[in-house]
């Protein structure tokens, strides 16, 4: 089924509406004049919220704050130049007019989660093999190819201890285990990408098992 997009776009947008182009791209679109109308929806789960604030010459900041408080999905803000204090990090993008429909579509595709059938999942963590991407709590994070392969090896056996030797053979495709510091370095990068230091209690995380290796767990269980 096509992705469902929530579009916050005032009726005053008139000819500048992006709805026709989104429909042509195959998306399902629910358009709302006010963010309050979108927030009271209970039976619909959008994949992305688009705030077309530029259509009414607004910064969209107040609408953005309400959308972030209500929806745990990526948000695309289309606003006039001069917008300040925008969110930083995955799960958000900002587009300035004028823009082509191709550019709008590229921004949307970058934010949208992939089809469930193409992912590997452990709790709130999902992997997208074809894109070398990690989705964690609806945030899209692009990894290096090697970091992705390392995380995938852990995701395939959640909760199990995987030795450094196993990881060297599977990820680096070598039997040489004289120096496994490269694994430790990549694990550190993955932990940073996953925001492990401030992760929620049930968020998947990588645990070091002393003298044995690593394992991927859900929650703060001690190694």
Buried (B, 14 or more C-beta within 10 A) or exposed (E): EEBBBBBBBBEEBEEEBBBEBBEEBEBBBBBBEEBEEBBEBEEEEBBBBBBBBBBBEBBBBEBBEBBBEBBEBBBBBBBBEEBEEBBEEBBBBBBEEEBEEEEBBEBBEBBBBBEEEEBBEBBBBBBBEEBBBBBBBBBBBBBEEBBBBBBBBBBBEBEEEBBBBBBBBBBBEEEEBEEBEBBEEBBEBBBEBBBBEEBEEEBBBBBEEEEEBBBBBBEEEEE
